[in-house]
Amino acid sequence: MKITEIKTYLMHAGVPDSSGWKARNWLFVKVFTDEGVYGVGEASGWPRVVETAIQDLAQILVGDDPFEIEKIWQKMYLAMMGHGMTGIVGGGAMMGIEMALWDIMGKALNLPVYKLLGGRLRDRVRLYAHAHNAETALDLVERGYGALKTGGVTDPLGKVVEIREAVGPDVDLMVDIHGPPWLTTKDAIAMGQALEAFDLLFYEDPVAPENVEAIARVAHAVNLPIAAGERHANMWGVRELIEREIIDVVQPDTGRAAGLSQMKKMAALAEMHYVTFAPHDGSLGPVAEMAAVHLCATLPNFLILEHREDDVPQRYEVMEPQPTIVDGYMLVPDTPGLGIDIVEEAIAKYPSTGNVSPPNPNEEYVYFRAREKRASWLGARVEETPEDFS
């Protein structure tokens, strides 16, 4: 069997005519072979740019054996070496292609991908959903979710207070601060210490990921499990965080972590240091999520998987079949490969319209946000709305 062609499918994955976060894109990949078997994958890490990277790499992969996944991974990695260290664009391109290769192998051998990755330890994968108010949280709990994430950069402590009071102590809560570059280490520590009373499952990205020492200072000062890793591209990106035991939860993104094999290696390194594994999925589409489900089914240190419940309508149109979710768990499919396929006609209905957040012309583009109304952001209970802190 030989690779004959690699095609990409880029689409808008937000509310029509929206901008900012809601203007996210999804990028799907198909790898075709001379035996009629094809595989599907998904790539992230700035999808509009990653598409060009995949088209570049495709030229050197035609004619290769799709079963030789490690060889192809090394070939792609070395091919990009002249452009500098492999970042999320390169990692995203490698992920989309490599994911599709696992799908091909599974289909050709009539085996689900999880069996190729070592066999499953569980037949369902625990999920968490997102809630930023008590009403949404209660609705999700009623629908079976036992874990919720909140936070953001507007009144994260207020959201946790409201949600914990609503759902009680038996629902796991997580807080993601998103690691904004304007947030100082001292303020991240102060926020983390204020959150200790809520017994979080983890405190995510308390500071920007570029400075490992800053994350280490937060971890040393805050008595909560620390989670990070979604903005790194490969195992070298998270190595120091794991080996120095700075973090307790590693969160590689299943669209830009440079391959399922890379994620498997990250999980093994994490297991050596008693670090758990909880892949990031917040900006991804349904194909990457299904790949994560296969991988997480095989990992002894798997903790939980992010899931966009009630996401944009496109999610439920562009992949078949849809996953089965029961009581906050996604069932691991037993069908060959990833067990899904993309719907090209549905994808074509949503052409990409851009994938960056345009600056607000009324703001300074500097580290400003937490410097005004700082006491309120850190938890003073005042009568302002979250919009007052944006």
Number of C-alpha atoms within 10 A of each C-alpha: 14 16 21 20 16 22 15 21 17 21 24 24 28 23 15 12 9 14 16 13 15 18 19 25 25 28 30 28 26 24 27 22 21 12 11 9 16 23 27 28 27 32 39 32 26 19 27 22 15 25 23 14 18 24 14 14 20 19 12 13 20 17 14 16 16 28 17 12 19 13 13 20 19 11 14 22 18 12 13 15 11 9 10 7 10 19 18 25 25 28 26 33 33 30 35 33 33 29 31 27 27 29 29 26 24 23 20 18 12 13 18 23 29 26 17 18 18 12 15 19 13 14 15 20 21 25 23 22 23 22 22 19 17 18 13 14 26 16 13 22 17 12 12 14 22 21 23 24 24 20 21 16 18 19 23 21 25 21 20 24 16 15 24 19 12 14 21 9 11 9 17 19 25 23 25 18 21 18 21 17 14 14 20 18 18 14 17 24 22 16 21 25 15 14 22 15 11 17 16 19 21 21 29 26 23 27 26 20 22 13 9 14 13 19 25 18 15 25 23 13 14 19 17 23 19 26 28 31 26 25 22 23 29 26 21 11 20 24 15 13 24 26 14 10 17 22 31 22 29 26 29 28 32 31 38 33 35 33 29 23 20 19 25 18 14 23 26 18 17 24 17 11 14 15 26 23 27 26 28 24 21 16 17 25 29 25 31 26 24 22 26 25 26 29 28 30 23 20 21 15 18 22 18 21 23 21 25 18 13 10 14 15 11 19 20 16 17 24 19 14 13 16 18 11 16 13 14 20 20 19 19 25 20 16 14 20 30 31 23 21 19 20 13 13 10 14 23 14 12 17 13 21 18 17 20 15 12 10 10 8 7 6 9 10 10 8 12 12 20 20 12 10 12 13 12 19 23 19 17 13 12 10 8 10 11 14 8 11 16 10
